[in-house]
Amino acid sequence: MDPLSKFRLAVMVSLLASACAKGQTDPMTSAQPSLSPPIVIAHRGASGLRPEHTIAAYELAIAQGADVIEPDLVPTKDDVLVARHENDISDTTDVADHPEFAGRRTTKRIDGKTITGWFTEDFTLAELKTLRAKERVPLLRPGNTTYDGRFEVPTLAEIIALAKRESKARGRTIAIYPETKHPSYFASIGHPIEARLVAQLKAAGWDSADAPVFIQSFEIDNLKALHALTPIRLIQLLDKDGGPADGAVARYADMTTPAGLAAVAVYAWGIGPNKAMVMDGRSPTDLVRDAHAAGLRVHPWTFRAENYFLPSAYRKGINPRGAGDVADEIRDQLRAGIDGFFTDFPAIGVEARDAARAAAPARSAE
């Protein structure tokens, strides 16, 4: 056996041992349908082409071949989980155009930041359903503004129903990848997320390690609480700078050492790092190697086509909203060994992933 094959075998054995140690069903031997890595995760849907976190964005992502759709979850006043990038809905809905809600505009302190706007926890679901979504970054994605005012704010229940319906219609698994937004903040104001999320997933029949669900969070205590409530796969999100809002550790950087990753592996199935943590220019860092050694999968975020979001090596021209070579960026990270990735442009991601699969030996299933 050549050295590369020996390394792949060692990684697979490590992953299997980690899953067994956590009492999780290993997807490679599960009778349930599984996803094959590297997986394409539609970041807020096909959000490069439709306003984010709308059913239309999720539907387009699925049509373009995404394996997974990602809703960020926040609660309403009546504790219904809905999909918004933030609980501040000033930039993602037309709430400012509704005079009946003018008095709801307020200032809050969330995760150490002072924010003025309209917040989901101050609206019932019925009230939120009177609003319509709009493009969050219109200067970078002016084409998406064509769809402003067309779509409602979707609930988690509606997203689950969509994933199930499309899985059946297309004969392939469409998974969901919810993120718990500001969980410690919501707990502090009497709207804890964890138990409600787990109960809703369980009601959908998703209460196992091979369910078509990944739950992600930038916070640590939130994931540890979820680990005690459900065997569903958990993903610890990591950023290049700063640290989690719950203060469980001082810096995300402390979690990326071999010892830090081993600690994460006690409660999480994988990590979701800022893509800049995977590559130093066009050279891989040690993060993927070290994460795999700890038994963790790696799903970096977020791959976007516009020059504004791309490292200089992948930009084309000087127009910030012009299209660069995000496919090349994705290919470089796939060569670094990532197990999946978040993208606003699922069609580009699927094409790059499929090309990488064709050029590489088979990898272990998700």
N, C-alpha and C positions, 0 to 999 in steps of 0.2 A: 504493500500500500504506500503511495507516495505521501510526502509530508502534508500536502494540502488536504488530501482525503482523510488523513489521520486527524487533522485539526477539525474538519467538519464533523467527523464522528465524535470527537471529544465534546464539541459544542452541543450536539444532539443529546448525548448522554447526560451532560450537565443540565440541559433544559428539562429532560425527563425527570431527573432526580429532584430538581427544584420543585416541579409540579407535584410530584408524589409527596415530597416533604410537606407541602402546604395542604395536602389532602384534596387536591384538585384532580379532576378527571383529565387525563392527558388527551388533547384533541387528536393526536395521531392514532390513538386506539379507540376513540369514541365512535359509537354507532351513529351519532348525530351528524348532520351535514356540517362540514367545516369549510373554512376559507383557506386558500393557499397563499402563503406569503411570496413576495411582498404584496401587501394589500394596499389598495388605493382608497383613501378616506376623503370623502367630499367635505371639505371644510365649510361648514355652514351651508351645505348644498353646493351647487355650481355657482358660487357666489361671485365669480368673475363675470358672470353672464346674466344673472338675475339678482334682485335684492336679496340679501342674505337672510337665512332662517325663514324662508317662505316655502310653502308646499311646492310652488313652482320651481324653486331652486333645487329642492330635493328630488323632484320628479325628473328634472333635466339631468341631474347628476346620475341618477339610476339609468336613464336612457343612454348616457354616455359611457356606461360600463363600470361606474364606481362600485366597489364592494361594500362600502360603508358610508352612511350619512351621519353627519355630526350636528346635533343640536346642543347649544349652550342653554342651560336650564336656570330659570329664576321663578320664584313663586309670585302669585297674585295675592291680593288682600284676602281672598277666600281660599288660599293655599292650593291653587291649581298650578301645576308646573307648566310653563310655557317657554317657547324658544325665542330668546333674545340674546344678543351678544352681551348686553349689560342690562341691569335693572333700570338704569337711566335710559328711557326710550325717546329722548329728545331728538336724536340724530337718526333713528331707525323707524320712526312712525310719523304720522301727520298730527300728532297730539297738539302741537302748537297752533294748529288751524281750527281747533275745537274750542270755541269760547266757553262752553259748559265746563271745561276742565282747566280754565285759566287759573283758578284758585288752588289747583293741586300742585302748581309749580313751587318747589321748595328747595332748601339747601340741606344736605346731609353730609355726614362724615363717614366714609366707607373705605375700609382698609388703609386708613391713614391719609386719605385724600378728601378734600372738601369739594363737593360736586353740587351744582345747581341744575335742576331739571325736573322732569316728571319720572316717577319711579313705579315699577310694576306693583310693588307691595302696597301702593296706595289706590290701586284700581281693582275692582272685581273682574272676573273673567268676562262677564257680560259687557262691562264697560270697555275692556280692552278690545273686544270683538267689534266695537264700533269704529276702531281706528284702522288705518291701512298702512302697510309697510312702505318704506322708501329707501332708496340707495343711501348707504352710510357715507361713501366717499365719492360724491358726484364729480368732483374735479378730476379724479383719476379714472372713473368709470362712467363717463357721461352717457354711454349707450344704455346703461341700466336704468337711467332716470325715465326712460320710455315706459317702464313698468311701475313707476311710482303710483300709488293709490289703487292698485288693482288687487292686492292680496292681503288677507287677514294675518294676524299674529297666530301661529299654530300652537296647539297644545301638544304635550308629550303624547297623549292618547292618540291624537290624530297622526302623529309621526310614526308611532308603533303600528297603527292600522295601515298606513301607507307602506311601511317596510314589509309587513306580512302579505298585503295584497300584491305588491310587486314581486315578492319572492315566489309566490304561487303562480303568478301570470308568466314570469320569465323562466321559471324552473331553475333558479339559482338563489343562493342565500344573499339577502340584503340585510346587513347588520346595522345596528345603530351604535353611536359612540357619544353618549351624553356627557357633558361637562357640568359639574356642579359649580356654579358661579358664586363667589363670596359666601361660602357656607358658614363660616364663623360669624360673619356679619348678620346673616339671616337668623342664625340661632340666637344671637344676642337681642334681636327684636321680636322674638317669639314665632319665627317662621322657619324652624329647622327643616332641612331638605332630605336628609338621609333616609329616614324611615318611610317617608312618603314615596320616594323614588323606588326603593326596594319593593314596597308593597305593590306599586303599579307594575313593575316589571314582573313580579311574581304572579300577579293577576293575568298577565299576558302569557304565562307559561314559561317565563324566562327566569330560572332560579338555579342555574347550574353553571359550572365552569366552561361548558361548551355551548351555552346559550349564545345567540348571535348579538351579543352586547359586550361593549367595553365601557367602563365608567372611569372618567378622568377627572383630575383635580390638581390645581397648583398647591393646595393645602395638604398637610400631612395628617393631622388629627382627623380630618374628614374622611380620608381614605382608610385610616385605621378603624374608625367607627364602622365604615361600610364593610371592611374585611370581617368584622365580627357579626355582621348581619346577613351577608350573602357570599356565595362562592363565585359569583360573577367576576370576570377578569377586571382587575383594577390597574390603572395607569397613572403613575406619578409624573405630572408635568414638571418640567424644569426650564428655567430661563437662564440666559447667559449672565445676567446681573441680578442683584437683589436677592430677596428670600421670600418664603411663604408668609402670607398675611397672618397666619395663626401663630407665628413666632416659634414654631416647634423646633426649627433650626435657624441659625443666624443667616446663612447664605446657601443658595442653591449649589454653589461651587463645592460646599462641604459634602454634598450628596453624590458627587460624581467621582470621588476617590474610590478605589476598590473596597475600602471599609464602608464608605457611605452607601455604595451600591448594594453591598451585602445586607445592610440595614434596611434598605428599601425593599429588597427581595423578600423580607419577612412578611410584608403585608401586600405587596404589589406584584403583578404579573409582568409588568413592563414599565418603560419610561417613555415620556413624550418630550424630548428636549427641543429647545430652539435649534433650528437647523444649523446655525452658526457654531453650535457646540460639537457638531459632527465633523465639520471640515475646517481646516485652517487654510484659507485660500482654496486651492484645489487638491490639498493633501489631507487625508483622513487624520483626525486626532485619535486618541486611544479610547474614546468613549464607547464606541460600538464593541470593540474587543473586550473591554472591561465589563460592560453590561452583560454581554453574552456569557462571560466567565462566571458572573453572578447568577446566571439563569434568567436574566431579564431580556425581553424583546425590546426593540427600539423603533419608535414611530415619531420621527421628527416633524416639526411644523415650521412655517407654512410656506408651500411653494406657490408663488404667484408669478404671472407672466409679465407684469409691467416692470419696466426698468427701475422704477422707484423702489421696488421691493427686492431687486436682485443685487447680489454682490457684483462688484465692478467687472469681474472676469466674464460675466454672462450678459452684460448689457449690450444693447445695439443702439447706437445713436445717443443723442442727449435729451430726447423728449422723455420726461419722467413717466408719462402714461403710454409711451411706445412699447411695443412688444420686444422683449429680449429673448434669450435662449434658455427659458426655464427647463425645457426638456433636457438640455445638456447638464444643467445643474442637478436635475433628478437622477440622470444616469450616473453622474459622479458619486452621488450619495448611495445609489444602489450598489455600485461597485465597492463602496465602503462597507457594505453588509447590512444595511438597515432592513427591517422586517416589514415595513409599511411606511406610509407618509401621508401627511395632510396636504391637500391642494385645493385652491379655488377654481382650478381648471381641470376637472376630472378627465376630459377627453385626452388632453395632453399627457396627463399622468398615466392613464391606461396604456396609451401607445408606448410611452417610455418604459413602463413596467413590462409590457408584453415583449418588447424587444430584448429587455434584460433577461427575462425568463428563457427566451429562445436561445440566448447566447451562453447561459449558465447551466450547471447541473441542477437537478431537482433539489429543493430545500424541504425541510420538515414542515408539516402542515401547521396552521394556526391553532 
